[in-house]
Amino acid sequence: MTVVVTGSSGLLGTALVRSMRDQGRTVVRLVRRPPAGPDEVFWDPRAGVLDPAALEGAEAVVNLAGAGIGDRRWNDEYRRLLLSSRVDSTRLLATTVAGLEHPPGVLLSSSAMGVYGDTGDREVDESTEPPSGSGTPGLWLAALAQAWEAETAPAAEAGVRVVLLRTGHVLTGEGGYLGRLLPLFRLGLGAPLGSGGQYTSWITLPDWLGAVDHLLAGAAAGAAGPVDLTAPNPVTNAEFTKALGRALGRPTLPVAVPAVALRIALDGLADEGVLIGQRVLPTRLLEMGYRFRHPLIDEALAAIL
C-alpha cells in the first residue's frame, strides 16, 4: 500500500510514518521545504501548489497538516495561523484528490475533539451535533474544527471514502499534552487545573496508531465520516492529575492552578482547551471492533512511563 502523508514532521506524523514503514507500506511525504529524497514531494498549501502526480496511484492519503494548538501563546495572528494552516491544506488536498483520474480509496483527515465545544460532564460521540457559533469560550475551536472538516467535501463528493479523525489528547512521553506536564509532575509540582472537574478525553499514541491502521483497512474499511479517536474512559482533570502522580511516584499539590493564572499564561487556549470539559466516547471505533490496548488511564500512564 502506498500512503501519502501530510504533517509528517509533527509528533503524530513522525510516529505514523515510522509505523507504516515498519509494516512494509510505501510512504510519500508532502513537505513544505525542498525535498530531501525520492519519498518527499514539495507542496505549498498557502500558494495552492501541489502536483497531482504525487497523489496519482496512491491507495490512501492521511492529512495531519496544521500548526500546533499548544505550540505558542495565542494572539490574533496565531489564531489566524491555526485556522489557515488547517483549512488551506485540507482544501488543496481534497480538491486535488477529487480531480485525479485514479483517486485514492480513502482520505483520513485530521480533526479534533474540540469540534464538540464545552460538553461539561455530558457524554458525547459522533452522533452528537457540534455546536454553532464561535463568540463564546469553548466554541472558537469548535468552529475551527467544523471549518476544517468541511474542506474535505470535494473528495467525498468525488467518491473517496473520507474519515474525519476527531482526536483527543494523545498521550506519549515524547511530547504533546503529556510531555508538557511531565517536568512539573516529576518535581512534585503537578496540580489540578482550574476546578479540576472538567473532563479530559485522551488516547495513547499506540492506540491512536492502531486506530488509524484499523480505519485504513480490515473490518473498518467501509467507515466514513467522523470517528472519535479517544479512549473509552475519559477522566476529570483532577483524576488525571492523581493518576499521573501515581504513575511517577510523586506527590501532587492539593491546591489547583487558578483559572486566572492559566488565562494569563495561555491566553485563549485556557478557555478553549484547558478549562472546558470534553467527555468524548469512541462509539464508532468500538462498533467497528477496535480493541484498545490502553482503555484505562492508570494502565495507560504506566505503559507510557
N, C-alpha and C positions, 0 to 999 in steps of 0.2 A: 504493500500500500504506500502510495506517495501522498504525503500530507504537507500542505503549505501552512506555515505558522507566522502570524504577526505578533509583535510584542514579545519576541523570543529572547530578549535580553533581560526581561524582568524576572522577578522571583519565580512566578508560576511558569513563565515561558521557558526559562532555563531548565527547570525540572522536567517540564513536559518534553522538550526536545531530547534531553538525555534519556528519559524513559522510553520514548518512541524508538530511538536509535538502538537501545538495548534490546528492544523487541524485534529488531530487524526491519523496521519501517524506514523508508526514504523520506527525509525531511528537507523541505526547501524553506529557507528563512527569508522573509521580506524585511529588509533593513533600510534605515534612513541615512546611511553613510555609504561610501564606496565599498562594494562587495569585497570580502576578503578571501573568497573561494568560490568554487563552482556550485556550492549548495546555498549561496546567497544571491538575492536579486534586489536591486535598488527600487525603492518606491518613495513617493513624496505625497502623502495624503493632502497636505495643505495646498499644494500646487496641482493636485489631481493627476499625478504622474504614476502610472502603473502599467507595465507591459502585459497585455492579456496572455501572451505566450507563457508567462511564468506560471499561470494557473491552468492552462490547457493540458488536459490529460491527468491532472491530479484527482485522486479519489475523494479527498477531503480537504477542507480548509478550517483552521482553528484561529479565530480572531481574538487576540488578547491585548490589542493596542490600546493605549490610554495612559496619560500622566498619572502618577501615583497619588491616590487620595490623601495619604498622610505624609507625603514627602516634604511638604512645605507648609508654613503658616498661611492660612487663607487670606487673600485680599481679592479685590475685584478682578485684577489681572489674572490671578491664579484660578479663580472660578471660571473665567473665560477659557483658559487653557484646559482645565478639566473637561469642560463641555466640548470644545472644538477637537481636542485630541481623540475623543471617542466618536463623535458624530461624523467628522470629516473622514476618518479612516474607515469606519463601517460603511458609510455611503459609497466611497470609492470602491471598496472591496465588493459590496453587494451588487452594484451596477456593473462592475467588470465581470463578475461571475455570471450575471444574468445575460450578458452579451456573448458568452462563449459558445462555440459550436458544440463542444463536448464539456459541459459544466461538471463540476464535482458532484458526487451524490449527496454530500452533506456539508453544511456550514455550521460549525459550532461557534457561536458569537458570545463573547463575554458580556455579562450584565452584573447586577449586584442585588443583594437582599435589600439595599436601600430603596428599591422600587416600591416597597410596601409602606414606606414612611414610618412614623412612630406608631407601633401596634400595642404599646403597653404590655399587659400580660395576656393579651388575646392571641391565641394561636392562629397563624395564617399559613397558607400554602399556595400552590399555583392556581387554585380555583378562586383565590381572593382578588377582587378588583383593586388595582392600585389606586391611590388617592389622586385627586386632581388639585391643581394649584401649586404654586411654589413660593408664596409670600410669607409663610409661617415656618417656624423652626421645625425641622424634620421633613420638610417637603421639597426643599431645593434639590436634594439628591434624588428624591423620588421622581421629580420632573426630569432631571438629567438622565436617569436610567430609562425612563419611558421614551425620551427622545432618542436615546442610544439604540434601544430595541427597535424602534420604528424604522430606522435606517436599513434594517435587514429586509424590508418588504420587497424590493426588486428581485432579490434572489428567490424568495419564497414564491413570488408570482411567476417566476420562470420555471418552477417545478423542483427547485432544490430543497431538500429537507433541511430546514433551519431550526436549530435548537438554541435557545437563549439560556445561558449558564448564569443563573441568579446565585452568585457565590456569596457565602458568609465569610467570617474571619477565618482565613486559612492559617492553621497553627503549624509552625515549624521553628526549630531552633536556629534556622539560617537567616531569619529576618521577619519582616512583616509585623503584624499585630503583636505576636508573642515576643518577637525579637526586640521590640521597643521596650517591653516590660521587664525582661529578664535582668538587666543590670540593676534596676532598683530593687527587685524582689530578692536578688542574691545578696544585697546589702541589708536585707531585713526591713526595707522601706516600702514594701508593697502595701497598698491600701485600696479600699473601695473608692470608686469614682462617683461623685455626686451622691445621690440617695443610695446607690448600690442595689436598688431594687429593679433597675432596668435589665431586661433580658438581653443576653448575648448569644447569638447564633453562630456556631463555629463548625469547622471541619478540619481534620488533619490533612496535611499535604498528601500522604499516601492514599487517603480516601478521595481527595479531590482528583488525583491522577487516576485512581481506579474508576471513579465515576465518569470521567471524560472517556476513558477507554471503553467503558460499558456503553456509552452513548454513541461511540463511533461504529460499533459492531455488536454482534451477538444478539442476545434477547431483546435489546433496546434499539435494534437497527431501524425500526419504524417510528421511533419517537420524534416528535416535532413540537415546537412551541416552547414555553417556559419550563425549566426544570430547576428546582431548588437544590443547590449544592451546599447543603448544611447537614450536620449530624442530626439524628432523630431526637436528641435530648438537649435542647438549649438550656442554659442556666442563667441565673441572675449574675450581675457583676460581682455582688458580694460572694456568691457561691464560687464563681470563677477565681476570685482573689484568694479564698481559703484553699481551693484545690491547688492552685499554683504554689502557694506557700507550703502545703503538704508535700508536693512533688519535689520541691527544692530542699525540704527540711529546714525551712527558715520561718521565723515568725512574721506575721503581718500586723500592720498598725490598726488599732481599734477605731481610729478617727478617720473618717472619709476625707478625700480631697474635695474641698468645696467647689460647687459649680462655678462660682465667680472666678476662682483661680484657673479652672480649666478654660473658661471663655477668654481670659487674658492670654493664656499660653497658646491656645489652639485657634482662637478666632471662631469663624463659622463652623469649623469641624466639630467643636464641642457640642453644639446643639444639633448638628446633623448626624453625627456618627458615634458620639460617646455618651451623651446624657439621655438619648432616646432609647426605648426598648424595641427590640425586634425578635419576636418569638416565632421563628420560621421553621416549618416542618418539611422534610424531603418526601412528600407524599408520592410523587410520581416515580422517583428513584426506587422507593420501596415497592411500589406496584410493579415496576419493571424487573424486580428480582435482584436488585443490587444488595449485597450483603456488606455492611460496614465493618471494617477492621476495628475501628475505634468508635463505638456508639456512645460511650460514657466519658465524661470529662476527666475523671481520675485516671482511668486506664490510658486515655489519650495522652495526657501530660506525662505519665510515667514512661510511655513508649518513646516520646519525643526526647525526654530529658535523661 
